Amino acid sequence: MTTLAYYDAATAASRIEIPIFGAPALFDPKVPPSGQFAVTNALPQNRQIRILQAGHFSYPDQAQEDADIREALLTWFEPA
């Protein structure tokens, strides 16, 4: 666990050199949104970000957001 204390996901994210599709959440009981957005903001500009209302948690608009994410992913992975 000593190594984990030195690991910063935002620093690692800044080194990514490929396109990224991310979906951070405004509320998440398992992963603090502040950490999610620190990583998101550190990603290179070649990215597609969809902000969710919640992660790891059921909420009223979840089905619609899931459908929107699926559609965005299909577009993201569409051959050029």
Secondary structure by P-SEA (a helix, b strand, c coil): ccccccccaaaaaaacccbbbbbbbcccccccaaaaaaaaaaccccbbbbbbccccccccaaaaaaaaaaaaaaaaaccc
